[in-house]
Amino acid sequence: MTYTARDFARELLVELQRGYDVVRLSRWAMATYLKHSHEIEPELKREIMAVVVMEEGPEFEMTGQELREFAERLIV
């Protein structure tokens, strides 16, 4: 079964409902990537890594609103 951008986006929106915490969301995205690494759509890796890298510094962070918009774009 393929893990799609839509799957990731829906899960990201659920995680955002739990609250906006850059470190938690970044680590969640990495855990999600590792869990599904054998079934990820090729273009999805880059999108997941955009969330993973947020922990690396403020220049990589997205705001809560930006993350919601990012997820909504992936769902379409």
N, C-alpha and C positions, 0 to 999 in steps of 0.2 A: 504494500500500500504506500502510495506517495504522500509525503507530508507537504502540503501546499502552502502558498502564501496566505491563502484564506484561513487555513488552520492556525498558522502562526498569529495572524492579525486578531482573530477571535480570542485566542488565549492571551495575547498582549492586552486587549481591552479588559479582560477579566482581571488581569494582574493590576492594571491601572485603577480599577475600582477598589482594590485593596489599599491604594495610596501610591503617591509618587515618591519614590526613593531610588535615586540613581543607582546606587550600589546594588540594592536588591533586584531591581529590574535588569541590570546588566548581568548579574550572576544568574538570574532566572533564564535570560536569553541564552547564556552559555550552556547551562544545564539542558535547555530545550534542544540546542544544537547538537550536543553530545548524545542525547537520547534518540534523536531522529537522524543522526548523521548518515546512516545508510539508506535513507529514503527521502531525503530533501530534494525538492526541485532544484535543478542547477542554478537558476537565477536567484533562488531564495537565500542561499548562503550569504551573499553580499548584504541583503536586507537584514538578516539576523545579526551579522557582524556590526551593522550600524548601531544596533542597540547594545551589543556586548562592549564595544569600544567606549561607550559613554563613561565608564568607570575610570578611564585613562586620563581624564582631565576635562576642565570646563569647556575647552574649545571643541570637544566632541559631544557634549551634552545637548539633549533636546529637552525642551520644557514639557510639562505634562500635556499641554495643548498640542504642541508639535508632535508628540508621540501618538496622541489620539488621531490627529490628521494623517500621520504616517500609516497607522493601522487601518484607517478607513480607506486610504488609497490602495492598500494591499487587498482589501476585501473585494473591491470592484473587479 
